[in-house]
Every structure is written in C-alpha cells, then in structure tokens.
Amino acid sequence: MTTQNNKSEYMLIFRGNDWCKELSPEEMQTVANQWMAWFNRLSEQGKALAGNPLEPEGRVVTGKRDGVVADGPFAESKEAIGGYFLLSVKNFDEAVAIAKECPGLKYGAKVEVRQVAEMCPMAKAAEEQLAGKH
Amino acid sequence: MSTLTQNEYLMIFRSDEWYNRLSASELQAVWNQCNAWYEQLAAQEKVVSGRPLARSGAVVASQKEPVMMDGPFAESKELIGGFMILKAGSLEEAIQIARTSPNLRYGVTIEVRPLAEECPMANLVREAAREEQLASA
C-alpha cells in the first residue's frame, strides 16, 4: 500500500518446491550454498533489499463464509511459492538478468519477475474515476 | 536469509482487476477501508513491509527465453497483486489478521505463509545426514 520506491523495485518470486526432492543431499547443500552466495552478493551490491524462503505450510484466506479455504498445496507443487527476493535495480531487463542466475533454474525452479507498482492499482483506478468525473 | 527476531508471515494477495468494476463512490469507500486497515496494523507495528505489484511481468525458466505475462493473464484471478509482511505471534494470528482485510469481499484471496529462518532444503540435508548416521551406527 505504501510505495516508498524512488528506484525501480522488482519482486523475484520463486515458484516450485518439488524440484529439490529429486536432489541428493550433497546437491541440495550445493544449491542452498549457491543460493545464499547469490543473495549475499546481490545484497552487497545494494540490489537485493530483502529476501526470504517460506515454510512449506500456510493457508489461503478468502471472503467466503467460512473464510479459510485450504492448507494449500504448499509442500510439493510446481506453482507453489518457495520464497522471494525484493530487488532494487535499474530496469526490468536487469531484474530478468538476475532471475536467470537463479541456482534452482537448472533443476526446474521457475522465477516470476514482477515490477513493484508506483501506486496501488486500486488507488490508481480511484484517481482515474475521479479525473473522469471532472 | 535475513534474521527473524519475531515470527513473520508473508501475505500474498491475488485477484483480478475487481476495482475496475466498482463505481467511484464504492471504490473510494473500499480504498478508505483498506487504508484504515493498513494504518491500524502499521500503528500496532505489525507491518514489516508491503508493496503493490504491476499487473505484468515475466516468468524465467531454465534454458528458455522469459515468457511475458501480459495479455489475458493480467486479468487472471490467480495473478499476484501485492504482498505484505506481517509480524504475528502465530500462523493463526496472521490468518485472523488476513480475514479482516476489507478487499476479501471483492474476491481477493490471501495466501498466508510463514517466513522461514533458513532454506527448507537445509532441513532436508540435515535429515539425510541423520539417517545416514543411524544407518551406519
């Protein structure tokens, strides 16, 4: 809701958390180390503002009567979100270039690259409606 | 990756562009409610960060050119519209907070996920090492 971004911010959303099950413990250790080194380097360069892995648990909340939908397929799914980085970089191309360095890619992980909006789209729609009225 | 001093939870908001279907007054009302909701959580120091996302982007996968997410996908209910990181005592408390979000009634869904102290892979590695130790004992 707040957008204190003078630079361009991008989210890298890591998708899929089933791929690591195929790896040997040694391979897992290697990928985990690579991932950490990747994040640390981006942090030192001032390009990563935040980043966290997610626990393979959680809930989905909706507006339906009972409110809480499901445990969700967070444990083993190709689309499940396994973690994120928040980047501050020059442009979309740089964010994509960083996404391509993800150590999980060769094992089947996917990275969604999304620009942080300058303004909440709902607020923007409200402003546009108001502007249209005048 | 960053050290967690208290339990933190990622709220992932997904929706279509429901706000474009509302009248100006409805939109203003829900916008005010959402702001008040956020400000209240911020005043309680429960908000770590939050960002809305633009409704476009790309998916990067191995060996492939990035696939742009424009077009019909931008209207999908599954598209992530933004996120917030909350401090809460437990997953249950984080879920209770999510349930009070004023945009739920417009079809928004909120995935609530605990942030992990470390990569869950590290756990798997330790488990495997433990099993190996047991097997060799």
Interface residues (C-beta under 8 A of the other chain):
Chain A: M1 T2 T3 N5 E9 M11 I13 R15 N17 C20 K21 P25 M28 Q29 V31 A32 W35 M36 F39 A50 G51 N52 P53 L54 E55 P56 E57 G58 R59 V60 V61 T62 G63 G67 V68 V69 G72 F74 I81 G82 G83 Y84 L86 F92 V96 A99 K100 C102 L105 K106 Y107 G108 K110 V111 E112 V113 R114 Q115 V116 A117 M119 C120 P121 M122 A123 A125 A126 Q129 L130 K133
Chain B: M1 S2 E8 L10 I12 E17 Y19 N20 L22 S23 A24 L27 Q28 V30 W31 C34 N35 Y38 S49 G50 R51 P52 L53 A54 R55 S56 G57 A58 V59 V60 A61 S62 P66 M69 I80 G81 G82 F83 M84 L91 I95 A98 R99 S101 N103 L104 R105 Y106 G107 V108 T109 I110 E111 V112 R113 P114 L115 A116 E118 C119 P120 M121 A122 L124 V125 A128 A129 E132
